[in-house]
Amino acid sequence: MAKPVQIEVWNPNGKYRVVSTKSMPGTRWINLLIQQDCRLEICTEKKTILSVDDILALIGDRCDGVIGQLTEDWGETLFSALSKAGGKAFSNMAVGYNNVDVEAANKYGVAVGNTPGVLTETTAELAASLSLAAARRIVEADEFMRAGKYEGWLPHLFVGNLLKGQTVGVIGAGRIGSAYARMMVEGFKMNLIYYDLYQSTRLEKFVTAYGQFLKANGEQPVTWKRASSMEEVLREADVISLHPILDKTTYHLVNKERLALMKKEAILVNCSRGPVVDEVALVEHLRENPMFRVGLDVFEDEPYMKPGLADMKNAVVVPHIASASKWTREGMATLAALNVLGKIKGYPIWSNPNSVEPFLNENAAPPAACPSIVNSKALGLPVSKL
């Protein structure tokens, strides 16, 4: 029998039982659930990552839906238990769902929700922050000051890279990659080279228009180029940010051979998925090329780093915080809750999961729809006409 876990209960007499495996930012998501007659149980167990047994205990004998986290292993065992308990809905509080066995969810008729459309700008902002922190050696300099080592200005002290006029490379020019590119082009007047299977016409038009604006004002115009291969981006760019999906084709996309193609003083940024980069090869490259720098928000074996990475002064590492702005995290909580609530109430699926502003307007009731269900087609769920 699963060991009981600590919970906080809201609206104890609610008709529908919804479980959240973690406390989430904000209160709107809580209010939306209890206003629709849900009994909400929030796990307060002092564990960073819940085990399958912990979540089994939370599901219990009757559960209508669960809001979970990307650190949890949602597979056959949990979907079977949720289905047996009468549950038909699960949502990650995340855009990614690599932790979810969607086929198992389909088998048991459980809708799987995620939270796209709310992370674009905040993730792009962190990628830009890591780019700047690496280029200007901000973390090294901060540690130097705190250690009391600063004795006065020196000509060579923490000399870094100027971004203006350099080339920014983007691999994967979807929503986040394009937002990052715009920030770097407009913010630092960098030229752009990008690689994507699909042409990013809107991004190209933006860079063209900004280039014309600069030229009209007597400044050097920025340029763009769509590369024919990822290797072309790696060879030409001074700063490279990775924004691909993670699948079999992108696992270790950046490996020893591709790292060797990059400039000796290049900067590599990854806010996408950890396994996109061969971290062992990266540590070796950082060690052999002290002027090469990296900014990482994700890791191959998260939450762990490969041996040696933490010792690299030319690496800026942060703990998966790309979506960690207040507005975004509260929005993610709201979307996850509405995915579960919508399925419980029998609502259709929102037609465009990347256009979720109507769900985030705190001055109006959210649409009667599930914001984003990744297996809606497999389950034959209807699409909203709203």
N, C-alpha and C positions, 0 to 999 in steps of 0.2 A: 504494500500500500504506500502511495506517495506521501512523503512527509509534508504536513501543512506548512504554508508560508504566510508571512505577515501581510495583511491587506488593510487598506483604508476604504470604507464603504460610503458611497453617496447614494441618496434616495433609496434606502433599504427596501421599501415596499414596491419598487418599480416592477413593471410587468416583464421586461426583457432584461436578461442578465448579460452584461458586457464586462469583459475583463481587460485591463490594460496591464501589460507586464512591467511597465515602468511609469513613474510619475513623469508627466510631460509639461513643457512650458505653457504658461497662460491658463486661463480658466474658461475661455469661451467653449472649448471642446467639451469640457465637463458640463457646462450649462446646456449646450445643444443636446447632449445625450439625456440628461435628467428631465429636460422639458418635453422629451418624447417618450417619457415613461420607462426609461432604462434605469435599472439598478446597476450602478457602476462600481466595480471593485478594482482598486489600484494597488498593485503589489508594492509594498514598502520594504521588502527584504533587502538587507544591506549587502547585496552582491552586485558587482558590476555586470556580470553576464549570468543569466538564469540558465540552469540545465534543463534538459528535456523533462526530467522528473519534477523539477520545480514547476514547470508550465503545466504538466499533467495534473499536479495538485491544484493549480489555479483553475483549470478547466472544470474539474470535478464531474459530477453526474449530470448537471444541466448548465448549458452555456450557449447563448445565442450568437456571440461573436467575440473575437479577440483582437486587440490592438497590440502589435508586437514590434520588436526591434531587429535591425539587420544583423545583430550579433547572435541571434538565436537560430537554432537548427530546426527549421520547419519542414519536416518530411513526413513520411508515411505514418510514423508513430503519433505525431501530434494531430495530423489531419484526421486520422482514424478516430482518435479520442474526441476531437471536436465534433465530428459528424455523429458519433455515438451519443454525445451529450445534446444533440439537437442543433448544433451550430452550423451556420451556412456562410459565415463571413469571417475573413481574417484580413487585416491590413498592416503592412509594414509602415512605420513612420519613417519612410525613406523613399527616394525615387528608385534606388536599386533594389533588386530582389534575388541576388545570387544566393542568399541563404534559404531560399524557398524552392522546394521541389514542386513545381507547378503541375507536373503530371500527376503527382500524388493528390494534390488539391482537386484536380479534375476528376480523378477516380472517386473521390468522396463527395463531389458536388459542392465544394467550398470555393466561394469567390475570393480571389486574392487581390487586394488593393495596394496601391503605392501612391506616392505624393509628388508627381512631376509638376512643372509649371510654376513652382514657387521658389526653386533653388537657383535659378539661372544667374541672376545678378550677383547674389551673395557668394556663389562659388567662383564666379569670374573675378570678383573683387579679391578673394583670397589668393587666387592664382596670380593676380597682378601684385598683391602684397608680397608674396613669396619671391616674385621676379625682382622686385625692388630691393627686398631684404638681402637677397643673394648678391645682386649686382653691387650694392653699396656696403656689403659686409656688416650689416647692422647688428646682427646677433653677436658676432665676434667682438665688435666694438663695445657693445653693451656689457658683455662679460668682462672685458678689459677694464672698463671704468669701475664696475662693481668690485673687482679684485684689487682696486687701489693702485693700478699700475700706471695710470696716466701722470706723467711728470711735465708735460708741456707739448706744444705743437711740434710736429716733425714732418718734413716733406714727404716721407714715404709711409706715414702711419695710416694703415687701412685704406690704401688706394684701391678703388674698385673700378667698375665699368660705367661709362656714360651710356645712357639708353638712347638719347636723342640722335636721330639719324642712322641708328643701327637697324638691323632687320629682325623682326619678331616672326617666329615660325609657329604655326598652329597645325597640329595633327588631329583632325576631327573637327570640322567647322560646323557643328550643329549649333544648338541654341547657346550652350555655355561657351564653346570654343569661339563662336562669332562675337559674343558679348565681351569676352576677354580681348579678342583682337581689336575691337573698337576702342576699348579702354586704353590699350597700349599705343594704338595709332594716334588717337586724338590726344591722349594725355601726355605722351612722350615724343610724338611726331616720328614714330618708327615706321619703316617700310614693312610691308607684309608679304610673306610667302606662306601659302597654306596647302595642305593636302587633304582631300576628302574624295570619297567615291562619287559624291554628287557636287555639282557646281553650286557655290554659295553666291548667287546673283545679288542678293540684298547686301551682303558684306562687300562685294566688289563695287557696287554702286556707292556705298557709303564712303569707301576709301577714295574712290574717284572724285566724289563731290568734295570731300575734305581737302584733297590735293589741289583741286581747282580754287578752293577758298584760300588756301595758303599762298598759292601762286598769285592770286589777285591782290594779296596783301604784301607782296614783295618777298615772300619766304620760299624756301625750297619745298616743292610739293612732295607729298608722300606718294608711294607707288604700291601696287599690289601685283602678285603673280600667283597663279594656280599651278602648283608643281605637278609633274607627271608621276612622281613617286615620292614615297616617304623619305627615301635616301637623299633626294634632292633638297628637301627641307633641312635634313640633318647637316648636310654639307654647307649650306648657304646661310643659315640663320645664326644670329648671335644669342638669341633667347628663344627657347623652344618649349611650348606648353602642350601637354598631352591631354586630349579630350576624346578618346575613342570609347566605344562600348567594350566590355570584357566578354570575349568568347574564345573559342579555340583558335581563331585566326589572330587574335591580339594578345594572347598569352606570351609574355616575354617579347613583346613587340620591340622593345628597346633592350638589346642584348650586347654582348661584348663586341661583336663585329660592328653593330650600328653605333655604339658609343665611340668606336674608333674613327668613325666618319666625321664626328663633330669637331668644331674648332677647339683648340686647346683652352681657350678662355670662355667657352660657351657656358650658358646657364640652361639647365634642364628643370622643368617644373612639372609635377604630377599631382593633380587634384582629382583624377578620374578613378582608377581602380589600381590597387597595389600591384597585382600580378602582371600588369602591363609592362612593368620594368623587372628585369632580372637583377634583383637586389645584390646578389653576390658579385656579379660582374660590375655593378655600379660602385660598390665599395672599393673594389680593386682599381677601377678607373679613377675614382676620387683620390686614392692613395698615390697613384702614379702621376696624376696631373693636378697639382695643388692649386692651379689657377682656374680649373674647371669647377663650377659650382652647381649645386642642386637645391631645389626647394620641394619638400615632400609633405603632403597631407595624408597620404595613404601608403600602406606597406604590404609587402607580399604575404607575410604571415601575421597580419594584425591580430592582436595588439603588439606583437613583438617586432623588433628590428633585427635584421641579419647581423651577425657578429662584426664588429668594427665600425658600423655606421655611426653609432653614437659618439665615436671618438673623432670623427672627421670634422675638422673646423670649417671645411668648405661645404658643409651640408647644413641647411636649415630644415629642421624637422618639427612638425606640429601634429597633435593627436586627432586627426580626422575632424577638423572643425570648419570645413568649407561652408557648411550650411548654418554655422553657429552665429547667426545674427538673430536678435530677438524677434523681429517681424517674421523671419523665415521659419524659425523653429516653432513659433506659435501657429503659423500657417500650416506647417506640416502636421502638427497635432490635430488641428481642425479638420484637415482633409482626410487624415487617417480615420478619425472618429466618424466623419460623414460617409466614408466608404462602408464602414461596418453598419452604421445606422441605416443607410440607404438600402442595403441588402436585406436587413431585418424587416424594413417597412415595405419591401417589394418595389422600390423605385427603379426606374430604368437607368441606363448608363449615360453619363454626360458625353456628348458627341465629340468634344475636343478636350482631352485631359491636360493639354498644355495651355489652355485658356481658362484658368480657374478663378479669376478675379471675382466673379459673382458669389463664390463660396466664401470669400475672405472679407466681404463688405460687412463690417460689424453693425452697420446701421440698417440692415435689412435681413430678412430671413433668407437662408440659403436656398437655392433651387432644390426642388424635390427630385434629386438625382444622385447617383453615386459618382463622385468626381473622377475616379480612375480605377477600373478593374481590369487587370492585365489578361485574365483568362475569360473575358466576357464572351468572346466568340465561341470558345470551346464549350462553354456552358449554355450557349444559345440565349444569352440575356438580351432583352430589348434595348434599343438606343433611344435616348430622350429626344423629343422633338422641340424642346425648349431652346 
